[in-house]
């Protein structure tokens, strides 16, 4: 006697079998390589040039402009504030 399997059930079974196999197959045997970032920038010097008070003032100004999405009034004002800095 032949067993009738609906197409939907067959697709579900295939998804449960194929997807994990594909995911495992692509990750199997791969090793993460270590990435070492280097820079000649003296970050301590850069950080010393930043004023916490000025940064706080700028953030408050930008936050007070309302929407800064292009086309809204706040976007032009935000651009001018950033340009001044």
mmCIF file of the N, C-alpha and C atoms, coordinates in Angstrom:
data_MODEL
# 
_entry.id   MODEL 
# 
loop_
_atom_site.group_PDB 
_atom_site.id 
_atom_site.type_symbol 
_atom_site.label_atom_id 
_atom_site.label_alt_id 
_atom_site.label_comp_id 
_atom_site.label_asym_id 
_atom_site.label_entity_id 
_atom_site.label_seq_id 
_atom_site.pdbx_PDB_ins_code 
_atom_site.Cartn_x 
_atom_site.Cartn_y 
_atom_site.Cartn_z 
_atom_site.occupancy 
_atom_site.B_iso_or_equiv 
_atom_site.pdbx_formal_charge 
_atom_site.auth_seq_id 
_atom_site.auth_comp_id 
_atom_site.auth_asym_id 
_atom_site.auth_atom_id 
_atom_site.pdbx_PDB_model_num 
ATOM 1   N N  . UNK A 1 1  ? 0.844  -1.162 0.000  1.00 0.00 ? 1  UNK A N  1 
ATOM 2   C CA . UNK A 1 1  ? 0.000  0.000  0.000  1.00 0.00 ? 1  UNK A CA 1 
ATOM 3   C C  . UNK A 1 1  ? 0.906  1.248  0.000  1.00 0.00 ? 1  UNK A C  1 
ATOM 4   N N  . UNK A 1 2  ? 0.643  2.157  -0.914 1.00 0.00 ? 2  UNK A N  1 
ATOM 5   C CA . UNK A 1 2  ? 1.436  3.375  -1.034 1.00 0.00 ? 2  UNK A CA 1 
ATOM 6   C C  . UNK A 1 2  ? 0.954  4.398  -0.017 1.00 0.00 ? 2  UNK A C  1 
ATOM 7   N N  . UNK A 1 3  ? 1.911  5.068  0.601  1.00 0.00 ? 3  UNK A N  1 
ATOM 8   C CA . UNK A 1 3  ? 1.572  6.086  1.586  1.00 0.00 ? 3  UNK A CA 1 
ATOM 9   C C  . UNK A 1 3  ? 1.457  7.427  0.883  1.00 0.00 ? 3  UNK A C  1 
ATOM 10  N N  . UNK A 1 4  ? 0.381  8.121  1.148  1.00 0.00 ? 4  UNK A N  1 
ATOM 11  C CA . UNK A 1 4  ? 0.192  9.442  0.564  1.00 0.00 ? 4  UNK A CA 1 
ATOM 12  C C  . UNK A 1 4  ? 0.678  10.493 1.556  1.00 0.00 ? 4  UNK A C  1 
ATOM 13  N N  . UNK A 1 5  ? 1.600  11.320 1.102  1.00 0.00 ? 5  UNK A N  1 
ATOM 14  C CA . UNK A 1 5  ? 2.119  12.406 1.935  1.00 0.00 ? 5  UNK A CA 1 
ATOM 15  C C  . UNK A 1 5  ? 1.765  13.707 1.249  1.00 0.00 ? 5  UNK A C  1 
ATOM 16  N N  . UNK A 1 6  ? 1.161  14.600 2.001  1.00 0.00 ? 6  UNK A N  1 
ATOM 17  C CA . UNK A 1 6  ? 0.797  15.878 1.388  1.00 0.00 ? 6  UNK A CA 1 
ATOM 18  C C  . UNK A 1 6  ? 2.049  16.671 1.065  1.00 0.00 ? 6  UNK A C  1 
ATOM 19  N N  . UNK A 1 7  ? 1.950  17.506 0.071  1.00 0.00 ? 7  UNK A N  1 
ATOM 20  C CA . UNK A 1 7  ? 3.076  18.328 -0.367 1.00 0.00 ? 7  UNK A CA 1 
ATOM 21  C C  . UNK A 1 7  ? 3.540  19.258 0.758  1.00 0.00 ? 7  UNK A C  1 
ATOM 22  N N  . UNK A 1 8  ? 2.594  19.792 1.544  1.00 0.00 ? 8  UNK A N  1 
ATOM 23  C CA . UNK A 1 8  ? 2.922  20.695 2.633  1.00 0.00 ? 8  UNK A CA 1 
ATOM 24  C C  . UNK A 1 8  ? 3.745  19.960 3.688  1.00 0.00 ? 8  UNK A C  1 
ATOM 25  N N  . UNK A 1 9  ? 3.325  18.747 4.048  1.00 0.00 ? 9  UNK A N  1 
ATOM 26  C CA . UNK A 1 9  ? 4.068  17.980 5.047  1.00 0.00 ? 9  UNK A CA 1 
ATOM 27  C C  . UNK A 1 9  ? 5.455  17.628 4.536  1.00 0.00 ? 9  UNK A C  1 
ATOM 28  N N  . UNK A 1 10 ? 5.546  17.276 3.268  1.00 0.00 ? 10 UNK A N  1 
ATOM 29  C CA . UNK A 1 10 ? 6.835  16.942 2.685  1.00 0.00 ? 10 UNK A CA 1 
ATOM 30  C C  . UNK A 1 10 ? 7.767  18.150 2.709  1.00 0.00 ? 10 UNK A C  1 
ATOM 31  N N  . UNK A 1 11 ? 7.233  19.318 2.363  1.00 0.00 ? 11 UNK A N  1 
ATOM 32  C CA . UNK A 1 11 ? 8.039  20.541 2.385  1.00 0.00 ? 11 UNK A CA 1 
ATOM 33  C C  . UNK A 1 11 ? 8.528  20.858 3.800  1.00 0.00 ? 11 UNK A C  1 
ATOM 34  N N  . UNK A 1 12 ? 7.660  20.661 4.796  1.00 0.00 ? 12 UNK A N  1 
ATOM 35  C CA . UNK A 1 12 ? 8.059  20.914 6.179  1.00 0.00 ? 12 UNK A CA 1 
ATOM 36  C C  . UNK A 1 12 ? 9.184  19.977 6.611  1.00 0.00 ? 12 UNK A C  1 
ATOM 37  N N  . UNK A 1 13 ? 9.052  18.719 6.256  1.00 0.00 ? 13 UNK A N  1 
ATOM 38  C CA . UNK A 1 13 ? 10.092 17.748 6.607  1.00 0.00 ? 13 UNK A CA 1 
ATOM 39  C C  . UNK A 1 13 ? 11.399 18.114 5.924  1.00 0.00 ? 13 UNK A C  1 
ATOM 40  N N  . UNK A 1 14 ? 11.340 18.477 4.659  1.00 0.00 ? 14 UNK A N  1 
ATOM 41  C CA . UNK A 1 14 ? 12.550 18.849 3.931  1.00 0.00 ? 14 UNK A CA 1 
ATOM 42  C C  . UNK A 1 14 ? 13.207 20.077 4.548  1.00 0.00 ? 14 UNK A C  1 
ATOM 43  N N  . UNK A 1 15 ? 12.399 21.045 4.950  1.00 0.00 ? 15 UNK A N  1 
ATOM 44  C CA . UNK A 1 15 ? 12.945 22.254 5.567  1.00 0.00 ? 15 UNK A CA 1 
ATOM 45  C C  . UNK A 1 15 ? 13.658 21.892 6.861  1.00 0.00 ? 15 UNK A C  1 
ATOM 46  N N  . UNK A 1 16 ? 13.043 21.047 7.676  1.00 0.00 ? 16 UNK A N  1 
ATOM 47  C CA . UNK A 1 16 ? 13.649 20.653 8.953  1.00 0.00 ? 16 UNK A CA 1 
ATOM 48  C C  . UNK A 1 16 ? 14.923 19.843 8.752  1.00 0.00 ? 16 UNK A C  1 
ATOM 49  N N  . UNK A 1 17 ? 15.039 19.150 7.632  1.00 0.00 ? 17 UNK A N  1 
ATOM 50  C CA . UNK A 1 17 ? 16.234 18.357 7.374  1.00 0.00 ? 17 UNK A CA 1 
ATOM 51  C C  . UNK A 1 17 ? 17.309 19.130 6.629  1.00 0.00 ? 17 UNK A C  1 
ATOM 52  N N  . UNK A 1 18 ? 16.907 19.930 5.644  1.00 0.00 ? 18 UNK A N  1 
ATOM 53  C CA . UNK A 1 18 ? 17.852 20.594 4.763  1.00 0.00 ? 18 UNK A CA 1 
ATOM 54  C C  . UNK A 1 18 ? 18.472 21.837 5.396  1.00 0.00 ? 18 UNK A C  1 
ATOM 55  N N  . UNK A 1 19 ? 17.669 22.678 6.011  1.00 0.00 ? 19 UNK A N  1 
ATOM 56  C CA . UNK A 1 19 ? 18.182 23.937 6.558  1.00 0.00 ? 19 UNK A CA 1 
ATOM 57  C C  . UNK A 1 19 ? 19.287 23.703 7.587  1.00 0.00 ? 19 UNK A C  1 
ATOM 58  N N  . UNK A 1 20 ? 19.080 22.847 8.591  1.00 0.00 ? 20 UNK A N  1 
ATOM 59  C CA . UNK A 1 20 ? 20.182 22.625 9.537  1.00 0.00 ? 20 UNK A CA 1 
ATOM 60  C C  . UNK A 1 20 ? 21.421 22.032 8.867  1.00 0.00 ? 20 UNK A C  1 
ATOM 61  N N  . UNK A 1 21 ? 21.210 21.162 7.892  1.00 0.00 ? 21 UNK A N  1 
ATOM 62  C CA . UNK A 1 21 ? 22.349 20.556 7.202  1.00 0.00 ? 21 UNK A CA 1 
ATOM 63  C C  . UNK A 1 21 ? 23.140 21.610 6.447  1.00 0.00 ? 21 UNK A C  1 
ATOM 64  N N  . UNK A 1 22 ? 22.454 22.535 5.820  1.00 0.00 ? 22 UNK A N  1 
ATOM 65  C CA . UNK A 1 22 ? 23.136 23.598 5.069  1.00 0.00 ? 22 UNK A CA 1 
ATOM 66  C C  . UNK A 1 22 ? 23.886 24.514 6.030  1.00 0.00 ? 22 UNK A C  1 
ATOM 67  N N  . UNK A 1 23 ? 23.234 24.884 7.123  1.00 0.00 ? 23 UNK A N  1 
ATOM 68  C CA . UNK A 1 23 ? 23.870 25.765 8.095  1.00 0.00 ? 23 UNK A CA 1 
ATOM 69  C C  . UNK A 1 23 ? 25.093 25.086 8.698  1.00 0.00 ? 23 UNK A C  1 
ATOM 70  N N  . UNK A 1 24 ? 24.953 23.843 9.101  1.00 0.00 ? 24 UNK A N  1 
ATOM 71  C CA . UNK A 1 24 ? 26.079 23.116 9.682  1.00 0.00 ? 24 UNK A CA 1 
ATOM 72  C C  . UNK A 1 24 ? 27.175 22.890 8.652  1.00 0.00 ? 24 UNK A C  1 
ATOM 73  N N  . UNK A 1 25 ? 26.782 22.633 7.426  1.00 0.00 ? 25 UNK A N  1 
ATOM 74  C CA . UNK A 1 25 ? 27.765 22.372 6.382  1.00 0.00 ? 25 UNK A CA 1 
ATOM 75  C C  . UNK A 1 25 ? 28.605 23.585 6.061  1.00 0.00 ? 25 UNK A C  1 
ATOM 76  N N  . UNK A 1 26 ? 28.006 24.756 6.076  1.00 0.00 ? 26 UNK A N  1 
ATOM 77  C CA . UNK A 1 26 ? 28.770 25.964 5.748  1.00 0.00 ? 26 UNK A CA 1 
ATOM 78  C C  . UNK A 1 26 ? 29.681 26.360 6.891  1.00 0.00 ? 26 UNK A C  1 
ATOM 79  N N  . UNK A 1 27 ? 29.292 26.055 8.133  1.00 0.00 ? 27 UNK A N  1 
ATOM 80  C CA . UNK A 1 27 ? 30.102 26.443 9.284  1.00 0.00 ? 27 UNK A CA 1 
ATOM 81  C C  . UNK A 1 27 ? 31.088 25.349 9.677  1.00 0.00 ? 27 UNK A C  1 
ATOM 82  N N  . UNK A 1 28 ? 30.867 24.158 9.198  1.00 0.00 ? 28 UNK A N  1 
ATOM 83  C CA . UNK A 1 28 ? 31.685 23.027 9.610  1.00 0.00 ? 28 UNK A CA 1 
ATOM 84  C C  . UNK A 1 28 ? 33.130 23.199 9.159  1.00 0.00 ? 28 UNK A C  1 
ATOM 85  N N  . UNK A 1 29 ? 34.029 23.075 10.066 1.00 0.00 ? 29 UNK A N  1 
ATOM 86  C CA . UNK A 1 29 ? 35.445 23.121 9.711  1.00 0.00 ? 29 UNK A CA 1 
ATOM 87  C C  . UNK A 1 29 ? 36.009 24.511 9.513  1.00 0.00 ? 29 UNK A C  1 
ATOM 88  N N  . UNK A 1 30 ? 35.198 25.513 9.620  1.00 0.00 ? 30 UNK A N  1 
ATOM 89  C CA . UNK A 1 30 ? 35.709 26.872 9.450  1.00 0.00 ? 30 UNK A CA 1 
ATOM 90  C C  . UNK A 1 30 ? 36.183 27.398 10.798 1.00 0.00 ? 30 UNK A C  1 
ATOM 91  N N  . UNK A 1 31 ? 37.301 28.057 10.783 1.00 0.00 ? 31 UNK A N  1 
ATOM 92  C CA . UNK A 1 31 ? 37.820 28.659 11.999 1.00 0.00 ? 31 UNK A CA 1 
ATOM 93  C C  . UNK A 1 31 ? 37.823 30.166 11.830 1.00 0.00 ? 31 UNK A C  1 
ATOM 94  N N  . UNK A 1 32 ? 37.547 30.839 12.933 1.00 0.00 ? 32 UNK A N  1 
ATOM 95  C CA . UNK A 1 32 ? 37.608 32.292 12.887 1.00 0.00 ? 32 UNK A CA 1 
ATOM 96  C C  . UNK A 1 32 ? 39.066 32.717 12.929 1.00 0.00 ? 32 UNK A C  1 
ATOM 97  N N  . UNK A 1 33 ? 39.397 33.636 12.054 1.00 0.00 ? 33 UNK A N  1 
ATOM 98  C CA . UNK A 1 33 ? 40.761 34.144 12.089 1.00 0.00 ? 33 UNK A CA 1 
ATOM 99  C C  . UNK A 1 33 ? 40.792 35.393 12.973 1.00 0.00 ? 33 UNK A C  1 
ATOM 100 N N  . UNK A 1 34 ? 41.881 35.554 13.671 1.00 0.00 ? 34 UNK A N  1 
ATOM 101 C CA . UNK A 1 34 ? 42.014 36.696 14.567 1.00 0.00 ? 34 UNK A CA 1 
ATOM 102 C C  . UNK A 1 34 ? 42.322 37.946 13.754 1.00 0.00 ? 34 UNK A C  1 
ATOM 103 N N  . UNK A 1 35 ? 41.593 39.001 14.036 1.00 0.00 ? 35 UNK A N  1 
ATOM 104 C CA . UNK A 1 35 ? 41.808 40.271 13.361 1.00 0.00 ? 35 UNK A CA 1 
ATOM 105 C C  . UNK A 1 35 ? 42.478 41.213 14.351 1.00 0.00 ? 35 UNK A C  1 
ATOM 106 N N  . UNK A 1 36 ? 43.608 41.736 13.959 1.00 0.00 ? 36 UNK A N  1 
ATOM 107 C CA . UNK A 1 36 ? 44.334 42.676 14.813 1.00 0.00 ? 36 UNK A CA 1 
ATOM 108 C C  . UNK A 1 36 ? 44.297 44.038 14.137 1.00 0.00 ? 36 UNK A C  1 
ATOM 109 N N  . UNK A 1 37 ? 43.661 44.964 14.808 1.00 0.00 ? 37 UNK A N  1 
ATOM 110 C CA . UNK A 1 37 ? 43.562 46.318 14.263 1.00 0.00 ? 37 UNK A CA 1 
ATOM 111 C C  . UNK A 1 37 ? 44.720 47.147 14.788 1.00 0.00 ? 37 UNK A C  1 
ATOM 112 N N  . UNK A 1 38 ? 45.339 47.869 13.902 1.00 0.00 ? 38 UNK A N  1 
ATOM 113 C CA . UNK A 1 38 ? 46.429 48.741 14.315 1.00 0.00 ? 38 UNK A CA 1 
ATOM 114 C C  . UNK A 1 38 ? 46.165 50.155 13.804 1.00 0.00 ? 38 UNK A C  1 
ATOM 115 N N  . UNK A 1 39 ? 46.695 51.106 14.517 1.00 0.00 ? 39 UNK A N  1 
ATOM 116 C CA . UNK A 1 39 ? 46.513 52.496 14.131 1.00 0.00 ? 39 UNK A CA 1 
ATOM 117 C C  . UNK A 1 39 ? 47.664 53.313 14.683 1.00 0.00 ? 39 UNK A C  1 
ATOM 118 N N  . UNK A 1 40 ? 48.024 54.318 13.957 1.00 0.00 ? 40 UNK A N  1 
ATOM 119 C CA . UNK A 1 40 ? 49.073 55.219 14.420 1.00 0.00 ? 40 UNK A CA 1 
ATOM 120 C C  . UNK A 1 40 ? 48.486 56.387 15.213 1.00 0.00 ? 40 UNK A C  1 
ATOM 121 N N  . UNK A 1 41 ? 47.177 56.394 15.364 1.00 0.00 ? 41 UNK A N  1 
ATOM 122 C CA . UNK A 1 41 ? 46.509 57.482 16.072 1.00 0.00 ? 41 UNK A CA 1 
ATOM 123 C C  . UNK A 1 41 ? 46.781 57.394 17.561 1.00 0.00 ? 41 UNK A C  1 
ATOM 124 N N  . UNK A 1 42 ? 47.106 58.520 18.156 1.00 0.00 ? 42 UNK A N  1 
ATOM 125 C CA . UNK A 1 42 ? 47.303 58.605 19.601 1.00 0.00 ? 42 UNK A CA 1 
ATOM 126 C C  . UNK A 1 42 ? 45.942 58.946 20.213 1.00 0.00 ? 42 UNK A C  1 
ATOM 127 N N  . UNK A 1 43 ? 45.201 57.895 20.586 1.00 0.00 ? 43 UNK A N  1 
ATOM 128 C CA . UNK A 1 43 ? 43.830 58.088 21.058 1.00 0.00 ? 43 UNK A CA 1 
ATOM 129 C C  . UNK A 1 43 ? 43.763 58.846 22.375 1.00 0.00 ? 43 UNK A C  1 
ATOM 130 N N  . UNK A 1 44 ? 44.770 58.707 23.205 1.00 0.00 ? 44 UNK A N  1 
ATOM 131 C CA . UNK A 1 44 ? 44.788 59.463 24.460 1.00 0.00 ? 44 UNK A CA 1 
ATOM 132 C C  . UNK A 1 44 ? 44.860 60.962 24.166 1.00 0.00 ? 44 UNK A C  1 
ATOM 133 N N  . UNK A 1 45 ? 45.651 61.323 23.165 1.00 0.00 ? 45 UNK A N  1 
ATOM 134 C CA . UNK A 1 45 ? 45.772 62.735 22.793 1.00 0.00 ? 45 UNK A CA 1 
ATOM 135 C C  . UNK A 1 45 ? 44.455 63.242 22.209 1.00 0.00 ? 45 UNK A C  1 
ATOM 136 N N  . UNK A 1 46 ? 43.846 62.436 21.341 1.00 0.00 ? 46 UNK A N  1 
ATOM 137 C CA . UNK A 1 46 ? 42.568 62.824 20.741 1.00 0.00 ? 46 UNK A CA 1 
ATOM 138 C C  . UNK A 1 46 ? 41.517 63.004 21.820 1.00 0.00 ? 46 UNK A C  1 
ATOM 139 N N  . UNK A 1 47 ? 41.455 62.074 22.778 1.00 0.00 ? 47 UNK A N  1 
ATOM 140 C CA . UNK A 1 47 ? 40.472 62.160 23.862 1.00 0.00 ? 47 UNK A CA 1 
ATOM 141 C C  . UNK A 1 47 ? 40.695 63.399 24.714 1.00 0.00 ? 47 UNK A C  1 
ATOM 142 N N  . UNK A 1 48 ? 41.943 63.795 24.877 1.00 0.00 ? 48 UNK A N  1 
ATOM 143 C CA . UNK A 1 48 ? 42.221 64.986 25.692 1.00 0.00 ? 48 UNK A CA 1 
ATOM 144 C C  . UNK A 1 48 ? 41.756 66.263 25.009 1.00 0.00 ? 48 UNK A C  1 
ATOM 145 N N  . UNK A 1 49 ? 41.540 66.220 23.708 1.00 0.00 ? 49 UNK A N  1 
ATOM 146 C CA . UNK A 1 49 ? 41.093 67.398 22.964 1.00 0.00 ? 49 UNK A CA 1 
ATOM 147 C C  . UNK A 1 49 ? 39.573 67.584 23.003 1.00 0.00 ? 49 UNK A C  1 
ATOM 148 N N  . UNK A 1 50 ? 38.868 66.570 23.501 1.00 0.00 ? 50 UNK A N  1 
ATOM 149 C CA . UNK A 1 50 ? 37.401 66.616 23.539 1.00 0.00 ? 50 UNK A CA 1 
ATOM 150 C C  . UNK A 1 50 ? 36.956 67.215 24.863 1.00 0.00 ? 50 UNK A C  1 
ATOM 151 N N  . UNK A 1 51 ? 36.116 68.227 24.772 1.00 0.00 ? 51 UNK A N  1 
ATOM 152 C CA . UNK A 1 51 ? 35.566 68.858 25.970 1.00 0.00 ? 51 UNK A CA 1 
ATOM 153 C C  . UNK A 1 51 ? 34.208 68.231 26.271 1.00 0.00 ? 51 UNK A C  1 
ATOM 154 N N  . UNK A 1 52 ? 34.083 67.673 27.461 1.00 0.00 ? 52 UNK A N  1 
ATOM 155 C CA . UNK A 1 52 ? 32.827 67.042 27.867 1.00 0.00 ? 52 UNK A CA 1 
ATOM 156 C C  . UNK A 1 52 ? 31.699 68.071 27.889 1.00 0.00 ? 52 UNK A C  1 
ATOM 157 N N  . UNK A 1 53 ? 31.984 69.273 28.351 1.00 0.00 ? 53 UNK A N  1 
ATOM 158 C CA . UNK A 1 53 ? 30.954 70.315 28.414 1.00 0.00 ? 53 UNK A CA 1 
ATOM 159 C C  . UNK A 1 53 ? 30.476 70.712 27.019 1.00 0.00 ? 53 UNK A C  1 
ATOM 160 N N  . UNK A 1 54 ? 31.422 70.897 26.086 1.00 0.00 ? 54 UNK A N  1 
ATOM 161 C CA . UNK A 1 54 ? 31.041 71.244 24.708 1.00 0.00 ? 54 UNK A CA 1 
ATOM 162 C C  . UNK A 1 54 ? 30.243 70.126 24.062 1.00 0.00 ? 54 UNK A C  1 
ATOM 163 N N  . UNK A 1 55 ? 30.672 68.876 24.300 1.00 0.00 ? 55 UNK A N  1 
ATOM 164 C CA . UNK A 1 55 ? 29.976 67.732 23.732 1.00 0.00 ? 55 UNK A CA 1 
ATOM 165 C C  . UNK A 1 55 ? 28.547 67.669 24.262 1.00 0.00 ? 55 UNK A C  1 
ATOM 166 N N  . UNK A 1 56 ? 28.384 67.872 25.547 1.00 0.00 ? 56 UNK A N  1 
ATOM 167 C CA . UNK A 1 56 ? 27.067 67.846 26.175 1.00 0.00 ? 56 UNK A CA 1 
ATOM 168 C C  . UNK A 1 56 ? 26.171 68.960 25.628 1.00 0.00 ? 56 UNK A C  1 
ATOM 169 N N  . UNK A 1 57 ? 26.751 70.157 25.456 1.00 0.00 ? 57 UNK A N  1 
ATOM 170 C CA . UNK A 1 57 ? 26.004 71.282 24.910 1.00 0.00 ? 57 UNK A CA 1 
ATOM 171 C C  . UNK A 1 57 ? 25.545 70.991 23.487 1.00 0.00 ? 57 UNK A C  1 
ATOM 172 N N  . UNK A 1 58 ? 26.447 70.429 22.672 1.00 0.00 ? 58 UNK A N  1 
ATOM 173 C CA . UNK A 1 58 ? 26.107 70.111 21.281 1.00 0.00 ? 58 UNK A CA 1 
ATOM 174 C C  . UNK A 1 58 ? 25.004 69.065 21.217 1.00 0.00 ? 58 UNK A C  1 
ATOM 175 N N  . UNK A 1 59 ? 25.100 68.049 22.048 1.00 0.00 ? 59 UNK A N  1 
ATOM 176 C CA . UNK A 1 59 ? 24.075 66.996 22.057 1.00 0.00 ? 59 UNK A CA 1 
ATOM 177 C C  . UNK A 1 59 ? 22.731 67.579 22.465 1.00 0.00 ? 59 UNK A C  1 
ATOM 178 N N  . UNK A 1 60 ? 22.727 68.454 23.451 1.00 0.00 ? 60 UNK A N  1 
ATOM 179 C CA . UNK A 1 60 ? 21.478 69.080 23.895 1.00 0.00 ? 60 UNK A CA 1 
ATOM 180 C C  . UNK A 1 60 ? 20.861 69.929 22.791 1.00 0.00 ? 60 UNK A C  1 
ATOM 181 N N  . UNK A 1 61 ? 21.715 70.692 22.074 1.00 0.00 ? 61 UNK A N  1 
ATOM 182 C CA . UNK A 1 61 ? 21.221 71.508 20.959 1.00 0.00 ? 61 UNK A CA 1 
ATOM 183 C C  . UNK A 1 61 ? 20.594 70.628 19.882 1.00 0.00 ? 61 UNK A C  1 
ATOM 184 N N  . UNK A 1 62 ? 21.297 69.556 19.515 1.00 0.00 ? 62 UNK A N  1 
ATOM 185 C CA . UNK A 1 62 ? 20.786 68.673 18.462 1.00 0.00 ? 62 UNK A CA 1 
ATOM 186 C C  . UNK A 1 62 ? 19.494 67.978 18.896 1.00 0.00 ? 62 UNK A C  1 
ATOM 187 N N  . UNK A 1 63 ? 19.440 67.559 20.144 1.00 0.00 ? 63 UNK A N  1 
ATOM 188 C CA . UNK A 1 63 ? 18.244 66.886 20.653 1.00 0.00 ? 63 UNK A CA 1 
ATOM 189 C C  . UNK A 1 63 ? 17.047 67.828 20.694 1.00 0.00 ? 63 UNK A C  1 
ATOM 190 N N  . UNK A 1 64 ? 17.297 69.117 20.873 1.00 0.00 ? 64 UNK A N  1 
ATOM 191 C CA . UNK A 1 64 ? 16.219 70.090 20.964 1.00 0.00 ? 64 UNK A CA 1 
ATOM 192 C C  . UNK A 1 64 ? 15.657 70.543 19.624 1.00 0.00 ? 64 UNK A C  1 
ATOM 193 N N  . UNK A 1 65 ? 16.227 70.063 18.537 1.00 0.00 ? 65 UNK A N  1 
ATOM 194 C CA . UNK A 1 65 ? 15.772 70.505 17.214 1.00 0.00 ? 65 UNK A CA 1 
ATOM 195 C C  . UNK A 1 65 ? 14.555 69.760 16.704 1.00 0.00 ? 65 UNK A C  1 
ATOM 196 N N  . UNK A 1 66 ? 14.125 68.750 17.409 1.00 0.00 ? 66 UNK A N  1 
ATOM 197 C CA . UNK A 1 66 ? 13.021 67.938 16.901 1.00 0.00 ? 66 UNK A CA 1 
ATOM 198 C C  . UNK A 1 66 ? 13.552 67.005 15.834 1.00 0.00 ? 66 UNK A C  1 
ATOM 199 N N  . UNK A 1 67 ? 12.765 66.766 14.813 1.00 0.00 ? 67 UNK A N  1 
ATOM 200 C CA . UNK A 1 67 ? 13.162 65.822 13.767 1.00 0.00 ? 67 UNK A CA 1 
ATOM 201 C C  . UNK A 1 67 ? 14.314 66.384 12.944 1.00 0.00 ? 67 UNK A C  1 
ATOM 202 N N  . UNK A 1 68 ? 15.321 65.541 12.730 1.00 0.00 ? 68 UNK A N  1 
ATOM 203 C CA . UNK A 1 68 ? 16.459 65.941 11.913 1.00 0.00 ? 68 UNK A CA 1 
ATOM 204 C C  . UNK A 1 68 ? 16.481 65.162 10.603 1.00 0.00 ? 68 UNK A C  1 
ATOM 205 N N  . UNK A 1 69 ? 15.351 64.584 10.265 1.00 0.00 ? 69 UNK A N  1 
ATOM 206 C CA . UNK A 1 69 ? 15.229 63.855 9.000  1.00 0.00 ? 69 UNK A CA 1 
ATOM 207 C C  . UNK A 1 69 ? 15.319 64.868 7.862  1.00 0.00 ? 69 UNK A C  1 
ATOM 208 N N  . UNK A 1 70 ? 16.065 64.543 6.787  1.00 0.00 ? 70 UNK A N  1 
ATOM 209 C CA . UNK A 1 70 ? 16.173 65.477 5.661  1.00 0.00 ? 70 UNK A CA 1 
ATOM 210 C C  . UNK A 1 70 ? 14.798 65.948 5.189  1.00 0.00 ? 70 UNK A C  1 
ATOM 211 N N  . UNK A 1 71 ? 14.704 67.241 4.992  1.00 0.00 ? 71 UNK A N  1 
ATOM 212 C CA . UNK A 1 71 ? 13.442 67.833 4.560  1.00 0.00 ? 71 UNK A CA 1 
ATOM 213 C C  . UNK A 1 71 ? 12.697 68.521 5.696  1.00 0.00 ? 71 UNK A C  1 
ATOM 214 N N  . UNK A 1 72 ? 13.008 68.170 6.910  1.00 0.00 ? 72 UNK A N  1 
ATOM 215 C CA . UNK A 1 72 ? 12.390 68.812 8.064  1.00 0.00 ? 72 UNK A CA 1 
ATOM 216 C C  . UNK A 1 72 ? 13.271 69.979 8.498  1.00 0.00 ? 72 UNK A C  1 
ATOM 217 N N  . UNK A 1 73 ? 12.669 70.930 9.184  1.00 0.00 ? 73 UNK A N  1 
ATOM 218 C CA . UNK A 1 73 ? 13.395 72.141 9.580  1.00 0.00 ? 73 UNK A CA 1 
ATOM 219 C C  . UNK A 1 73 ? 14.624 71.829 10.426 1.00 0.00 ? 73 UNK A C  1 
ATOM 220 N N  . UNK A 1 74 ? 14.535 70.848 11.279 1.00 0.00 ? 74 UNK A N  1 
ATOM 221 C CA . UNK A 1 74 ? 15.643 70.515 12.166 1.00 0.00 ? 74 UNK A CA 1 
ATOM 222 C C  . UNK A 1 74 ? 16.875 70.006 11.432 1.00 0.00 ? 74 UNK A C  1 
ATOM 223 N N  . UNK A 1 75 ? 16.688 69.453 10.241 1.00 0.00 ? 75 UNK A N  1 
ATOM 224 C CA . UNK A 1 75 ? 17.838 68.894 9.519  1.00 0.00 ? 75 UNK A CA 1 
ATOM 225 C C  . UNK A 1 75 ? 18.817 69.987 9.091  1.00 0.00 ? 75 UNK A C  1 
ATOM 226 N N  . UNK A 1 76 ? 18.308 71.106 8.621  1.00 0.00 ? 76 UNK A N  1 
ATOM 227 C CA . UNK A 1 76 ? 19.176 72.209 8.198  1.00 0.00 ? 76 UNK A CA 1 
ATOM 228 C C  . UNK A 1 76 ? 19.896 72.824 9.392  1.00 0.00 ? 76 UNK A C  1 
ATOM 229 N N  . UNK A 1 77 ? 19.150 73.003 10.475 1.00 0.00 ? 77 UNK A N  1 
ATOM 230 C CA . UNK A 1 77 ? 19.763 73.563 11.684 1.00 0.00 ? 77 UNK A CA 1 
ATOM 231 C C  . UNK A 1 77 ? 20.838 72.627 12.233 1.00 0.00 ? 77 UNK A C  1 
ATOM 232 N N  . UNK A 1 78 ? 20.582 71.324 12.209 1.00 0.00 ? 78 UNK A N  1 
ATOM 233 C CA . UNK A 1 78 ? 21.566 70.340 12.691 1.00 0.00 ? 78 UNK A CA 1 
ATOM 234 C C  . UNK A 1 78 ? 22.822 70.391 11.834 1.00 0.00 ? 78 UNK A C  1 
ATOM 235 N N  . UNK A 1 79 ? 22.647 70.510 10.527 1.00 0.00 ? 79 UNK A N  1 
ATOM 236 C CA . UNK A 1 79 ? 23.791 70.568 9.622  1.00 0.00 ? 79 UNK A CA 1 
ATOM 237 C C  . UNK A 1 79 ? 24.636 71.805 9.934  1.00 0.00 ? 79 UNK A C  1 
ATOM 238 N N  . UNK A 1 80 ? 23.984 72.920 10.217 1.00 0.00 ? 80 UNK A N  1 
ATOM 239 C CA . UNK A 1 80 ? 24.709 74.148 10.538 1.00 0.00 ? 80 UNK A CA 1 
ATOM 240 C C  . UNK A 1 80 ? 25.474 74.009 11.858 1.00 0.00 ? 80 UNK A C  1 
ATOM 241 N N  . UNK A 1 81 ? 24.874 73.364 12.844 1.00 0.00 ? 81 UNK A N  1 
ATOM 242 C CA . UNK A 1 81 ? 25.550 73.174 14.129 1.00 0.00 ? 81 UNK A CA 1 
ATOM 243 C C  . UNK A 1 81 ? 26.779 72.290 13.950 1.00 0.00 ? 81 UNK A C  1 
ATOM 244 N N  . UNK A 1 82 ? 26.630 71.217 13.201 1.00 0.00 ? 82 UNK A N  1 
ATOM 245 C CA . UNK A 1 82 ? 27.755 70.299 12.971 1.00 0.00 ? 82 UNK A CA 1 
ATOM 246 C C  . UNK A 1 82 ? 28.852 70.990 12.175 1.00 0.00 ? 82 UNK A C  1 
ATOM 247 N N  . UNK A 1 83 ? 28.435 71.778 11.188 1.00 0.00 ? 83 UNK A N  1 
ATOM 248 C CA . UNK A 1 83 ? 29.414 72.491 10.364 1.00 0.00 ? 83 UNK A CA 1 
ATOM 249 C C  . UNK A 1 83 ? 30.225 73.476 11.189 1.00 0.00 ? 83 UNK A C  1 
ATOM 250 N N  . UNK A 1 84 ? 29.585 74.120 12.167 1.00 0.00 ? 84 UNK A N  1 
ATOM 251 C CA . UNK A 1 84 ? 30.268 75.084 13.044 1.00 0.00 ? 84 UNK A CA 1 
ATOM 252 C C  . UNK A 1 84 ? 31.356 74.395 13.876 1.00 0.00 ? 84 UNK A C  1 
ATOM 253 N N  . UNK A 1 85 ? 31.124 73.150 14.236 1.00 0.00 ? 85 UNK A N  1 
ATOM 254 C CA . UNK A 1 85 ? 32.055 72.415 15.090 1.00 0.00 ? 85 UNK A CA 1 
ATOM 255 C C  . UNK A 1 85 ? 33.241 71.979 14.283 1.00 0.00 ? 85 UNK A C  1 
# 
